[in-house]
Amino acid sequence: MPRIPFGEWVNDAVDWLLGHMAWLFDFFQTVFQGAYDGLSDVLQAPEPLILAGIFAVIAFWLRGVVAGVLTFAGFAFIISLELWDHAMMTLALVLVATVIALVVSVPVGIWAARSSTVSGIVRPVLDFMQTLPAMIYLIPAILFFGMGAPAGIVATLIFALAPGVRMTELGIRQVDKELVEAADAFGTTPRNILLRVQLPLALPTIMAGVNQVIMLGLSMAAIAGMVGTEGLGADVNEAIGQLNVGLGSEAGVAIVILAIYLDRMTGSLGTQVSPLGRRAAARARAARGPNIWTYRPQAAVAVVGVVVLALVAGGMGVFGGSHSEEAAADAENVGRGKQVDIGYIPWDEGVASTFLWKEILERRGFKPQTKQLEAGPLYTSLAQGGVDFQTDAWLPTTHAAYWKKYGGKLEDLGAWFGPTSLELSVPSYVKGVDSLDDLKGKSGTFKGKIVGIESSAGMMGLLKDKVLGEYGLDKEYKVVDGSTPAMLAELKRAYAKKEPVVTTLWSPHWAYSDFDLRKLKDPKGAWGKGDGVHTLAREGFSDENPLVAKWLKDFKMSEKQLTGLEAEINKAGKGKQQEAVRAWLKKNPGVVDKLAPLPDTSTPAEAKRPLNAAYFAWDENIAVTNLWKRVLEKRGYKMKLTPSDVGPVYTALAQGDLDLDLDAWLPTAQKQYWEKNKANLKDLGSWYSPTSLEIAVPSYVKDVKSLADLKGKGERFKGKIIGIEPGTGVMTALKDKVLPGYGLDEEYKIVSGSTPAMLSELKSAYAKKEPVAVLLWSPHWAYNEYELTKLKDPKVAFGKGDTIRTISSKEFPKRYPRLTKWLKDFTMSEEQLAGLENEINKAGKGKEPEAVDAWLEKNPGFEEKMTSAK
């Protein structure tokens, strides 16, 4: 039977959605993130014990004294575990997902209750949603919404939708039909029947659905930790990755306490909001008689208690001050509070290097955020820009599959540790097995299996496709796919029983410290030379953060340093990674300054000499010259700008009266001036290319698309082409090559003048919708201001186009060596240059510094890149 490519169809559908509906997903991502951040901030703002007291008062009102006391004790226990903030993040996630799920599920349930057709359509959809494994929802969630809370919210609400729809439909259908018929007989409208009869009587069932939505949401919130959702789910994921039973137990108990509280409160709330429920509860209390343990205050009393505690919490927040960490010293505050998101896989070297860089970046004035993910979601998030960088990419082997898929959208900042090694290992009590050759014929000892890790890991592909075959083990052993935590759990179990086991492992790994293991030798070199542990960043990270990128590119750790840091972190215990890093840094003074050297902000000696630069009244020249002036002023230079024409600038540069010009169009437009003065000039390189020279006409001149089309149309253009300054290279090329090349020299006259005069003529003709042909070039703002047609040049008479270069006086490189290096490395894209020109034009004359500052703020990292010390 032919294979049905269902998976390919799904992938194609996902690709189409990503390509055509990204705007919609971005909108929902913003809404979900905003709702989550707002609620999470509210829940984390008060003193934890005060908020625990508020929760206890609510429980006291809804269920009585015992419930209130147990609630306070339960939340106090979470506080004592130092998991309060994470618990509130999880609560915020569940509440946001629940509200969104109910907004969708209740109307759908009402619709299904009133229409058998809708019910028949909805039921199989709900069956599918509830039966599909919960973790499947994480895949599209992270693809469409990126890493973090939005992905967790979407996966959670989809998983939790079904009971809300089912219970709403069931509750309405269970309302006594005679009551509905009676209401209808008295002339009640269908709308009022729903609002005044069916919904009030169905409320207990609907509230049971709400309860189930919350419970399922809470169960999914724990799984959502795998896609970078903060909270208790992240703690559970970390515990699994590190086989930390203690951390897993603590996070699990905190989730259970939240679940019990939400379950009991929503159940009691359902009783309170239902008329039938209130009457039944009142009868039950009357039958039991007075009892202090079940005493519940009036709603007004409970509200007063909550308000008082809220005011106390608010007062403590206002007057108690914050306990924020000490800010970086001014000299070290190069980050200026900029947020940097670091993702990591819960492998020891990944945890160690991540929290090392978190501490370093904090000391340098950044605000780093760490997010734990599995390898697949981490690479996806990097490619989507949800994470800035990660320090635990094993390349070229272990993570080969991820690199092949996402490498085109990532920056490889180099290896900081290596080589690593891949291997099979056995416990040291397994005698007679020292190499891979020794495994042959002993499959019975190991039950015919090799315990592996994630099937997608490059190591697993290498093991199955090469290593086993190389040693003739492929028919004797079966590789058991699973996960790193599962492999370590199997190793731990077998080791405790002294049973033979063979597992995939790698170095460095903490398992070699915890267990006495033997690495099986690989005399045939089937595993290869080993990986390097690389730092990978999202596309564009180096341009936006050149200093951090340079630090990461230069980052190196020895095996002694790495294992020492790992040991410090393991000794400190869960949640204490950064404290462990600080302790390790105290034992290793100078590491921070070595890994993240501060840029030299001292004013260089060369800046004491005033810098004279010229500029023409061309937009790109005004833009780039003012950009450099502003940036250099911040670094102690004094730059004087002199407006001038092209010829005088070249002469003054050659004579040493000027130091710098940033707008040399070569080899064509300014060829005449360059050839005359080049012996006394220095070319510091191109910062923009390619340009183009052309004749342009307004787009309303319909039948002129190329230079050849001008022939025979001289009368329409009054026999003239409007040029610029006489003597410029472009004017010479137009006169000597372009017009003769297309047979236009006898039909057209070139009108010399100036660039402003040419633009004035263009403006005047454009306003009157008159034909006009002008000499122009790209880039130029006129193409944004007017709808113009660049006339094609099939004979390439204008040449291939110039580059815009920086030229200086002959002595400039000796007088300004540091600035010379900056200028040689300087480049701008067309988008960047156009953005800067537009910012300056928008600001108006005399506001160039403000315009440059505004542009630099929109292009973070560009200033640092211009003056990088690399």
C-alpha positions as a printed Julia matrix, in Angstrom:
870×3 Matrix{Float64}:
   0.0     0.0     0.0
   1.46    3.41   -0.94
   2.43    5.68    1.91
   0.05    8.6     2.53
   2.23   11.71    2.98
   0.05   13.1     5.77
   3.04   14.54    7.64
   4.2    16.38    4.51
   0.73   17.85    4.07
   0.75   19.08    7.65
   4.23   20.6     7.2
   3.11   22.33    4.0
   0.06   23.73    5.78
   2.22   25.01    8.63
   4.67   26.59    6.18
   1.78   28.31    4.4
   0.38   29.65    7.65
   3.81   30.92    8.7
   4.27   32.61    5.37
   0.81   34.19    5.01
  -0.64   34.53    8.5
   2.4    35.61   10.5
   0.8    39.01   11.13
  -2.15   37.36   12.88
   0.07   35.17   15.04
   2.18   38.21   15.95
  -0.97   40.06   17.03
  -2.14   37.22   19.27
   1.39   36.77   20.61
   1.43   40.43   21.69
  -2.01   40.13   23.32
  -1.16   36.92   25.17
   2.23   38.18   26.3
   0.74   41.45   27.53
  -2.02   39.71   29.48
   0.43   37.26   31.02
   3.0    39.92   31.94
   0.35   42.15   33.51
  -1.23   39.41   35.64
   2.15   37.9    36.56
   3.43   41.31   37.72
   0.3    41.84   39.83
   0.65   38.44   41.49
   4.36   38.85   42.19
   4.2    42.48   43.38
   2.87   42.02   46.97
   4.8    40.48   49.84
   4.23   36.71   49.41
   2.75   36.18   52.88
   0.29   39.04   52.34
  -0.92   37.55   49.06
  -1.12   34.12   50.74
  -3.34   35.82   53.34
  -5.6    37.19   50.58
  -5.94   33.71   49.09
  -6.72   32.39   52.58
  -9.49   34.99   53.12
 -11.07   33.96   49.82
 -10.95   30.31   50.94
 -12.41   31.32   54.34
 -15.33   33.02   52.59
 -16.0    30.2    50.13
 -15.37   27.1    52.28
 -14.88   28.05   55.93
 -12.23   28.29   58.65
 -10.45   25.01   57.96
 -10.08   25.81   54.26
  -8.69   29.25   55.09
  -6.1    27.86   57.52
  -5.03   25.07   55.16
  -4.77   27.53   52.27
  -2.45   29.81   54.2
  -0.37   26.84   55.38
  -0.11   25.46   51.83
   0.99   28.72   50.26
   3.38   29.39   53.16
   4.94   26.01   52.37
   5.45   27.1    48.73
   7.09   30.3    49.99
   9.39   28.26   52.22
  10.44   26.22   49.16
  11.48   29.5    47.47
   9.1    28.73   44.61
   6.58   31.51   45.19
   7.47   33.61   42.14
   7.41   30.55   39.91
   4.08   29.46   41.38
   2.6    32.88   40.63
   3.93   32.71   37.05
   2.21   29.35   36.63
  -0.99   30.7    38.19
  -0.91   33.69   35.82
  -0.41   31.39   32.83
  -3.31   29.13   33.88
  -5.68   32.03   34.59
  -4.97   33.76   31.26
  -5.36   30.48   29.35
  -8.55   29.67   31.29
 -10.18   33.03   30.57
  -9.39   32.75   26.85
 -10.56   29.11   26.79
 -13.87   30.04   28.45
 -14.41   32.97   26.11
 -14.27   30.43   23.28
 -15.78   27.31   24.88
 -18.89   28.72   26.6
 -20.38   30.33   23.43
 -19.54   27.2    21.41
 -21.15   25.03   24.09
 -24.31   27.18   24.04
 -24.41   26.97   20.25
 -23.96   23.19   20.35
 -26.73   22.86   22.96
 -29.18   24.74   20.72
 -28.2    23.03   17.46
 -27.85   19.29   16.95
 -25.96   19.94   13.72
 -23.34   22.05   15.49
 -23.15   19.48   18.28
 -22.53   16.71   15.73
 -19.7    18.71   14.15
 -18.11   19.85   17.41
 -18.11   16.47   19.19
 -15.53   14.67   16.98
 -13.35   17.77   17.0
 -13.37   17.74   20.8
 -12.65   14.01   20.82
  -9.63   14.64   18.61
  -8.4    17.52   20.79
  -8.67   15.48   24.0
  -7.16   12.29   22.56
  -4.15   13.89   20.84
  -1.1    13.66   23.14
  -0.74   16.91   25.06
   2.89   17.48   24.05
   1.91   17.58   20.37
   0.35   21.0    20.96
   3.77   22.38   21.86
   5.1    21.94   18.31
   2.75   24.32   16.45
   2.58   26.58   19.5
   6.32   27.33   19.4
   6.37   27.58   15.59
   3.52   30.09   15.45
   4.04   32.01   18.69
   7.72   31.63   19.5
   9.22   30.56   22.78
   7.84   31.62   26.16
   4.48   32.42   27.7
   2.42   32.87   24.45
   3.32   29.37   23.26
   2.48   27.95   26.7
  -0.84   29.81   26.81
  -1.89   28.61   23.35
  -0.95   24.98   24.01
  -2.69   25.11   27.39
  -5.95   26.68   26.22
  -6.28   24.31   23.22
  -5.79   21.31   25.48
  -8.27   22.68   28.05
 -11.01   23.83   25.64
 -12.89   20.55   25.35
 -14.4    20.22   28.87
 -15.61   23.81   28.77
 -17.58   23.13   25.58
 -18.86   19.72   26.71
 -20.0    20.78   30.17
 -21.7    23.95   28.89
 -23.63   21.94   26.31
 -24.49   19.25   28.87
 -25.66   21.77   31.48
 -28.03   23.54   29.09
 -29.39   20.27   27.67
 -30.1    19.0    31.21
 -32.36   21.94   32.09
 -35.93   20.65   32.55
 -37.69   20.96   29.2
 -40.96   21.71   30.96
 -39.44   24.86   32.47
 -38.24   25.96   29.07
 -41.63   25.24   27.52
 -43.37   27.14   30.34
 -41.16   30.18   29.78
 -41.85   29.99   26.07
 -45.6    29.73   26.71
 -45.5    32.95   28.72
 -43.98   34.76   25.74
 -40.36   34.84   26.89
 -37.96   35.51   24.04
 -35.33   32.86   23.17
 -32.63   35.24   24.37
 -34.27   35.67   27.78
 -34.94   31.93   28.03
 -31.2    31.39   27.65
 -30.13   34.17   30.04
 -32.88   33.88   32.69
 -33.75   30.18   32.68
 -31.19   27.89   31.06
 -27.9    29.48   32.09
 -28.82   30.03   35.77
 -30.04   26.42   36.1
 -27.04   25.1    34.15
 -24.5    27.05   36.2
 -23.44   24.15   38.49
 -22.58   22.02   35.47
 -20.92   24.92   33.65
 -18.84   25.69   36.75
 -17.8    22.05   36.86
 -16.58   22.58   33.31
 -14.69   25.69   34.41
 -13.11   23.59   37.14
 -12.0    20.99   34.6
 -10.62   23.67   32.27
  -8.47   24.99   35.11
  -7.27   21.53   36.12
  -6.32   20.56   32.58
  -4.72   23.94   32.1
  -2.61   23.43   35.19
  -1.49   19.99   34.04
  -0.52   21.4    30.65
   1.25   24.38   32.2
   3.79   21.99   33.69
   4.5    20.47   30.26
   4.7    23.95   28.74
   8.0    24.44   30.59
   9.58   22.57   27.68
   9.05   25.58   25.38
  10.51   28.18   27.68
   7.37   29.04   29.65
   8.48   30.3    33.04
   7.11   28.95   36.29
   6.82   25.59   37.97
   6.77   23.82   34.6
  10.31   25.07   33.97
  11.36   23.67   37.36
   9.85   20.29   36.49
  11.65   20.33   33.14
  14.93   21.24   34.82
  14.5    18.47   37.37
  13.92   15.93   34.59
  16.98   17.15   32.68
  19.22   16.86   35.75
  17.56   13.81   37.34
  17.04   16.03   40.38
  14.37   14.16   42.34
  14.36   16.8    45.09
  13.64   19.71   42.77
  11.03   17.67   40.9
   9.3    16.79   44.17
   9.26   20.41   45.35
   7.88   21.73   42.06
   5.39   18.87   41.92
   4.1    19.54   45.43
   3.74   23.25   44.62
   1.67   22.35   41.52
  -0.49   20.02   43.65
  -1.14   22.79   46.22
  -2.15   25.18   43.44
  -4.36   22.51   41.88
  -6.15   21.67   45.14
  -6.74   25.33   45.91
  -8.11   26.13   42.46
 -10.22   22.97   42.41
 -11.83   23.65   45.8
 -12.35   27.35   45.18
 -13.92   26.97   41.74
 -16.16   24.19   43.06
 -17.39   26.38   45.92
 -17.71   29.4    43.63
 -20.0    27.33   41.4
 -22.22   26.73   44.41
 -22.23   30.44   45.3
 -23.17   31.73   41.85
 -25.96   29.2    41.32
 -29.37   29.91   42.94
 -30.0    26.2    43.38
 -26.54   25.75   44.81
 -26.97   28.52   47.37
 -30.28   27.1    48.57
 -28.85   23.58   48.85
 -25.82   24.85   50.8
 -28.07   26.85   53.15
 -30.21   23.79   53.87
 -27.07   21.71   54.56
 -25.73   24.28   57.01
 -29.08   24.52   58.78
 -29.21   20.75   59.16
 -25.71   20.6    60.66
 -26.26   23.49   63.05
 -23.62   26.0    64.15
 -20.02   24.77   63.66
 -16.94   26.96   64.03
 -14.93   24.86   61.58
 -17.36   25.39   58.73
 -18.25   28.99   59.61
 -18.12   31.27   56.58
 -18.25   35.08   56.81
 -20.6    37.22   54.77
 -19.31   38.34   51.4
 -18.98   41.93   52.63
 -16.72   40.85   55.49
 -14.53   38.83   53.11
 -14.26   41.78   50.71
 -13.19   44.06   53.57
 -10.52   41.56   54.59
  -9.18   41.26   51.06
  -9.14   45.05   50.61
  -7.29   45.6    53.89
  -4.65   43.02   53.0
  -4.34   44.47   49.49
  -3.8    47.95   50.93
  -1.17   46.59   53.29
   0.55   44.84   50.37
   0.41   48.03   48.3
   1.82   50.08   51.18
   4.69   47.66   51.64
   5.41   47.82   47.93
   5.43   51.62   47.95
   7.25   52.32   51.2
   9.27   49.18   51.69
  11.53   49.81   48.74
  12.92   47.23   46.42
  15.75   44.85   46.89
  17.19   44.99   43.42
  20.69   43.82   42.85
  23.49   46.32   42.86
  23.78   48.03   39.52
  26.93   47.91   37.47
  29.43   50.68   38.07
  29.21   53.56   35.6
  32.48   52.61   33.96
  31.24   49.04   33.49
  27.66   49.87   32.49
  28.19   49.3    28.79
  24.88   47.43   28.5
  22.77   50.35   29.77
  20.01   48.01   30.89
  19.57   46.29   27.53
  17.84   42.91   27.77
  19.61   39.85   26.42
  17.8    36.48   26.26
  19.96   33.39   26.77
  18.58   29.93   26.09
  20.09   26.77   27.44
  19.69   23.01   27.4
  19.78   21.5    30.92
  23.15   19.86   30.37
  25.8    20.65   32.96
  28.16   22.53   30.67
  25.19   24.43   29.25
  23.94   25.43   32.71
  27.44   26.4    33.84
  28.33   28.52   30.79
  24.87   30.13   30.65
  24.84   31.31   34.25
  28.47   32.38   33.95
  27.49   34.69   31.09
  24.37   35.81   32.93
  26.55   37.01   35.8
  29.12   38.6    33.47
  26.5    40.48   31.48
  24.82   41.73   34.65
  28.16   43.1    35.81
  28.49   44.86   32.47
  25.11   46.58   32.83
  22.9    44.27   30.72
  19.67   42.61   31.86
  20.11   38.97   30.85
  17.16   36.56   31.01
  17.73   32.79   30.97
  15.28   30.32   29.46
  15.62   26.55   29.7
  14.55   24.51   26.67
  15.12   21.18   25.02
  17.42   21.18   22.01
  14.71   21.28   19.31
  12.67   24.16   20.75
  15.88   26.04   21.54
  17.11   25.92   17.93
  13.62   26.85   16.7
  13.49   29.8    19.06
  16.96   30.96   18.02
  15.97   30.83   14.36
  12.78   32.8    15.11
  14.62   35.41   17.18
  12.96   34.48   20.49
  16.38   33.84   22.07
  19.51   35.89   21.46
  22.15   33.22   21.96
  22.96   29.85   23.5
  26.32   28.43   24.53
  25.81   24.66   24.24
  25.69   23.73   20.56
  27.6    20.5    19.92
  28.86   20.71   16.35
  29.44   19.33   13.81
  28.0    15.96   14.94
  25.62   15.87   17.89
  23.42   18.77   16.79
  23.96   18.19   13.06
  20.24   17.72   12.37
  19.33   21.03   14.0
  22.16   22.87   12.29
  21.13   21.49    8.91
  17.58   22.72    9.45
  18.24   26.1    11.06
  21.9    26.93   10.33
  20.99   29.41    7.59
  19.21   31.57   10.16
  21.87   31.4    12.87
  25.27   32.94   13.59
  28.05   30.6    14.71
  30.21   32.57   17.15
  32.76   29.79   17.43
  33.7    26.97   19.79
  34.57   27.78   23.41
  35.36   24.22   24.49
  36.66   21.16   22.73
  37.24   18.72   21.49
  34.54   16.74   23.23
  34.2    13.02   22.81
  31.3    10.7    22.05
  31.4     7.19   23.41
  29.63    4.14   24.74
  30.23    3.53   28.43
  29.75    0.65   30.83
  30.05    0.51   34.64
  33.53   -0.39   35.85
  32.18   -3.56   37.51
  31.51   -4.96   34.01
  34.75   -6.85   33.45
  36.23   -7.78   30.11
  34.6    -4.94   28.15
  37.17   -2.22   27.48
  36.51   -1.32   23.85
  33.75   -1.42   21.28
  35.3    -4.63   19.87
  34.68   -6.31   23.23
  30.9    -5.86   22.92
  30.75   -8.43   20.13
  29.24  -11.71   21.28
  28.11  -10.27   24.61
  24.63   -9.04   23.68
  23.11  -11.5    26.15
  24.98   -9.79   28.98
  23.43   -6.44   28.05
  20.0    -7.85   27.03
  20.77   -6.96   23.44
  20.31   -3.24   23.91
  22.28   -0.02   24.03
  20.51    2.74   25.94
  20.47    5.9    23.84
  19.22    9.47   24.07
  17.01   11.61   21.8
  16.56    9.94   18.4
  17.11   13.27   16.62
  20.58   13.8    18.13
  23.43   13.55   15.66
  25.16   11.15   18.04
  22.31    8.66   17.66
  22.41    8.8    13.89
  26.16    8.23   13.94
  25.79    5.29   16.34
  23.14    3.56   14.23
  24.53    4.35   10.78
  28.25    3.94   11.35
  29.56    2.86   14.75
  27.57   -0.37   15.16
  28.21   -1.43   11.57
  31.92   -0.65   11.82
  32.26   -3.09   14.73
  29.72   -5.64   13.47
  27.26   -4.94   16.27
  24.28   -3.79   14.19
  22.58   -7.2    14.11
  23.4    -8.06   17.69
  22.3    -4.9    19.51
  19.23   -2.7    19.38
  19.6     1.02   20.15
  16.86    2.16   22.53
  15.81    5.71   21.68
  14.56    7.93   24.47
  15.95   11.01   26.13
  19.02   12.04   28.07
  17.15   11.94   31.42
  15.74    8.49   30.58
  19.23    7.21   29.7
  20.65    8.55   32.96
  17.76    7.05   34.92
  18.42    3.65   33.33
  22.11    3.97   34.13
  21.34    4.92   37.73
  18.91    2.01   38.17
  21.31   -0.56   36.68
  24.26    0.83   38.65
  22.35    0.54   41.92
  21.64   -3.15   41.19
  25.13   -3.8    39.79
  23.56   -4.95   36.52
  25.41   -4.73   33.18
  24.35   -1.79   31.06
  25.84    0.02   28.08
  24.82    3.64   27.44
  25.62    6.46   25.06
  27.65    9.16   26.83
  29.94   12.05   26.08
  32.69   14.05   27.7
  32.5    16.31   29.6
  29.6    14.88   31.64
  28.86   14.79   35.36
  27.95   11.09   35.17
  31.67   10.28   35.16
  31.92   11.98   38.56
  28.82   10.34   40.07
  29.44    6.83   38.75
  32.55    4.74   38.22
  32.31    4.23   34.46
  34.58    3.0    31.73
  34.69    4.73   28.32
  34.85    2.05   25.63
  37.81    2.6    23.36
  37.21    3.25   19.68
  40.3     1.94   17.88
  38.68    2.38   14.45
  37.8     6.01   15.1
  34.17    5.41   14.14
  32.94    8.18   16.44
  35.09   10.75   14.69
  37.24   13.44   16.26
  34.61   14.84   18.58
  32.6    18.01   18.64
  33.32   21.53   19.69
  30.91   23.23   22.08
  29.82   26.28   20.1
  28.0    29.5    20.88
  25.17   30.17   18.43
  23.23   33.42   18.1
  20.15   34.5    16.22
  20.61   36.17   12.85
  21.53   39.83   13.25
  22.71   39.52   16.86
  26.31   40.52   16.08
  25.21   43.64   14.22
  22.96   44.74   17.09
  25.33   43.72   19.89
  28.87   43.89   18.47
  30.58   44.09   21.86
  28.78   41.08   23.33
  29.3    39.18   20.09
  33.04   39.88   20.27
  33.16   38.67   23.88
  31.38   35.45   22.91
  33.62   34.9    19.89
  36.69   35.18   22.11
  35.17   33.02   24.9
  37.23   29.99   25.94
  37.22   27.68   28.98
  39.63   24.95   29.93
  38.38   21.57   31.13
  39.65   22.39   34.62
  37.72   25.66   34.69
  34.54   24.1    33.33
  34.49   21.1    35.66
  35.32   23.36   38.6
  32.37   25.62   37.78
  30.07   22.61   37.3
  31.14   21.23   40.66
  30.44   24.57   42.34
  26.96   24.67   40.83
  26.15   21.07   41.79
  27.34   21.74   45.34
  25.17   24.87   45.63
  21.99   23.04   44.68
  18.88   23.98   42.75
  18.08   27.61   42.18
  21.53   28.72   43.36
  23.36   28.65   40.02
  24.23   32.32   39.97
  25.37   32.32   43.59
  27.62   29.38   42.68
  29.02   31.31   39.72
  29.84   34.25   41.99
  31.61   31.93   44.43
  33.61   30.41   41.57
  34.53   33.85   40.21
  35.89   34.8    43.65
  38.17   31.78   43.44
  39.15   32.73   39.9
  39.87   36.47   39.97
  40.27   38.21   36.66
  37.99   35.88   34.68
  35.3    38.51   34.15
  37.75   41.08   32.81
  39.35   38.45   30.6
  36.07   37.17   29.13
  34.38   40.57   28.84
  37.06   43.26   28.56
  35.69   46.76   28.73
  36.14   48.91   25.62
  38.74   51.61   25.85
  36.61   54.71   26.35
  39.52   56.99   27.07
  40.01   59.81   24.62
  42.91   58.86   22.32
  45.78   61.25   21.79
  44.82   61.65   18.13
  41.5    63.24   19.17
  43.32   66.29   20.53
  43.9    67.52   16.98
  40.71   69.01   15.47
  39.39   67.07   12.5
  38.37   68.96    9.35
  35.86   67.24    7.05
  34.06   68.51    3.99
  30.68   67.6     2.59
  28.68   68.28   -0.55
  25.0    69.14   -0.48
  24.14   65.55   -1.38
  21.8    63.69    0.94
  23.99   60.67    1.53
  26.98   62.95    2.23
  25.04   65.06    4.74
  23.74   61.91    6.41
  26.98   59.96    6.75
  29.11   63.0     7.68
  26.75   64.03   10.47
  26.59   60.43   11.64
  30.36   60.28   12.04
  30.48   63.72   13.61
  27.97   62.71   16.27
  29.62   59.38   17.03
  33.13   60.83   17.19
  32.04   63.67   19.47
  30.94   61.05   22.02
  34.46   59.62   21.86
  36.25   62.89   22.46
  36.96   64.02   18.9
  36.28   67.53   17.6
  35.06   67.43   14.03
  34.54   70.59   11.99
  32.28   70.3     8.93
  32.83   72.49    5.85
  30.29   72.6     2.99
  31.92   72.74   -0.42
  31.72   71.63   -4.05
  33.43   68.53   -5.37
  36.45   70.13   -7.08
  37.53   72.33   -4.14
  37.23   69.38   -1.76
  39.69   67.26   -3.74
  42.09   70.19   -4.01
  41.93   70.98   -0.29
  42.43   67.29    0.62
  45.46   67.05   -1.65
  46.94   70.22   -0.13
  46.3    69.01    3.45
  43.82   71.78    4.27
  41.06   69.18    4.75
  41.4    65.81    6.47
  38.43   63.76    5.3
  35.68   63.33    2.72
  33.1    60.52    3.07
  31.39   60.81   -0.32
  33.85   59.99   -3.08
  31.99   58.34   -5.99
  34.59   56.25   -7.78
  35.71   55.13  -10.28
  33.31   57.09  -12.54
  31.45   60.08  -11.13
  34.49   61.81   -9.61
  37.15   60.18  -11.76
  38.47   63.48  -13.1
  39.21   64.83   -9.6
  40.68   61.58   -8.35
  43.08   61.15  -11.26
  44.32   64.7   -10.84
  44.95   64.5    -7.07
  45.33   60.78   -6.19
  49.09   61.05   -5.55
  48.32   63.18   -2.49
  45.21   61.3    -1.3
  44.5    58.09    0.61
  41.61   55.76   -0.26
  40.17   54.34    3.01
  37.75   51.98    1.29
  34.13   51.73    0.24
  31.28   52.02    2.73
  28.4    51.7     0.25
  27.94   49.9    -3.07
  26.83   49.63   -5.75
  25.53   53.0    -6.84
  24.08   53.74  -10.24
  24.11   56.73  -12.58
  21.13   57.29  -14.82
  18.81   59.61  -16.63
  15.35   59.63  -15.1
  11.97   60.82  -16.32
   8.66   61.17  -14.44
   6.53   58.02  -14.5
   3.74   59.87  -16.29
   6.01   59.9   -19.37
   4.69   56.5   -20.45
   6.61   55.59  -23.61
  10.15   56.28  -22.41
  11.67   53.33  -20.53
  15.26   53.3   -21.76
  17.86   55.69  -23.14
  17.14   54.4   -26.62
  13.51   55.56  -26.25
  14.67   59.2   -26.03
  15.61   59.17  -29.72
  13.22   61.16  -31.86
  11.54   62.72  -28.83
  13.76   65.78  -28.42
  10.9    68.2   -28.98
   8.89   66.71  -26.08
  11.79   67.39  -23.72
  12.55   70.76  -25.32
  15.8    69.32  -26.62
  17.51   69.31  -23.23
  18.63   67.02  -20.44
  19.0    68.73  -17.06
  22.44   68.04  -15.59
  24.36   69.01  -12.46
  27.73   70.66  -11.8
  29.88   70.95  -14.95
  33.12   69.03  -14.88
  31.88   66.18  -12.69
  32.66   62.69  -13.92
  29.0    61.87  -14.47
  28.54   64.95  -16.64
  31.61   64.04  -18.66
  30.35   60.47  -19.12
  26.94   61.77  -20.17
  28.46   64.11  -22.75
  31.28   61.91  -24.14
  29.76   58.4   -23.93
  26.06   58.21  -23.15
  24.58   60.66  -25.66
  26.85   59.6   -28.56
  26.35   55.95  -27.65
  22.6    56.24  -28.18
  22.76   58.8   -31.03
  21.31   61.59  -28.89
  24.18   64.1   -29.07
  22.74   66.07  -31.96
  19.18   66.0   -30.63
  19.74   66.95  -26.99
  21.7    69.62  -25.18
  23.01   69.06  -21.66
  22.07   71.91  -19.35
  24.85   72.36  -16.79
  24.15   73.94  -13.43
  24.05   72.42   -9.98
  22.35   69.62   -8.11
  19.87   72.01   -6.41
  19.07   73.61   -9.77
  18.44   70.19  -11.34
  16.11   69.22   -8.47
  14.29   72.55   -8.73
  13.71   71.98  -12.44
  12.45   68.45  -11.72
  10.08   69.76   -9.05
   8.68   72.46  -11.3
   8.12   70.14  -14.27
   6.62   67.43  -12.05
   4.11   69.86  -10.57
   2.96   70.82  -14.08
   3.08   67.22  -15.36
   5.51   68.31  -18.07
   8.04   65.92  -19.66
  11.53   66.37  -18.24
  14.75   64.31  -18.35
  17.2    64.79  -15.51
  20.56   63.36  -14.56
  20.18   61.36  -11.3
  21.86   58.65   -9.3
  21.02   55.99   -6.73
  20.76   56.26   -3.8
  18.83   59.56   -3.9
  15.83   60.82   -1.95
  14.17   62.04   -5.14
  13.05   58.47   -5.86
  11.07   58.54   -2.61
   9.68   62.02   -3.22
   8.6    61.54   -6.86
   7.45   58.65   -9.03
  10.32   58.41  -11.49
  11.45   55.94  -14.12
  15.14   55.08  -14.29
  15.93   54.81  -17.98
  17.56   51.49  -18.75
  21.08   51.54  -20.13
  21.42   48.33  -22.18
  24.75   49.47  -23.64
  26.13   50.17  -20.13
  27.3    53.59  -21.34
  27.23   54.95  -17.78
  29.47   52.1   -16.63
  28.81   49.49  -13.95
  28.18   51.92  -11.15
  30.34   53.47   -8.49
  31.13   52.7    -4.92
  30.92   55.45   -2.31
  34.33   55.68   -0.69
  36.08   57.51    2.11
  39.14   59.46    1.02
  41.54   61.48    3.14
  44.63   63.6     3.0
  47.92   61.78    2.6
  48.94   62.27    6.23
  45.57   61.32    7.71
  46.32   57.61    8.47
  49.46   58.58   10.41
  47.69   61.29   12.38
  44.51   59.3    13.07
  45.43   55.57   13.14
  42.5    54.55   15.34
  39.95   56.5    13.32
  41.48   55.2    10.09
  40.76   51.62   11.2
  37.18   52.51   12.11
  36.62   54.15    8.73
  38.1    51.22    6.8
  35.7    48.8     8.55
  32.65   51.06    8.14
  29.74   49.95    5.92
  26.06   50.89    5.54
  23.23   49.08    3.79
  20.79   50.84    1.48
  18.03   50.45    4.08
  20.21   51.96    6.83
  21.33   54.88    4.67
  17.8    55.64    3.45
  16.52   55.51    7.02
  19.15   57.98    8.18
  18.49   60.33    5.25
  14.75   60.27    5.96
  15.33   60.92    9.67
  17.47   63.99    8.84
  15.01   65.29    6.25
  12.14   64.85    8.69
  13.99   66.71   11.47
  14.81   69.68    9.26
  17.88   71.86    8.8
  19.95   72.44   11.95
  18.51   69.34   13.66
  21.0    66.85   12.26
  22.45   65.79   15.66
  18.98   65.07   17.06
  18.08   63.15   13.9
  21.25   61.07   14.12
  20.54   60.26   17.79
  16.99   59.21   16.91
  18.3    56.95   14.14
  20.96   55.4    16.37
  18.29   54.62   18.95
  16.33   52.74   16.29
  19.48   50.86   15.22
  20.94   49.52   18.48
  24.53   48.36   18.28
  25.36   50.28   15.1
  27.35   52.96   16.95
  29.4    50.34   18.79
  29.99   48.52   15.51
  31.3    51.73   13.9
  33.93   52.16   16.61
  34.59   48.53   17.47
  37.97   47.72   18.97
  38.25   44.47   16.99
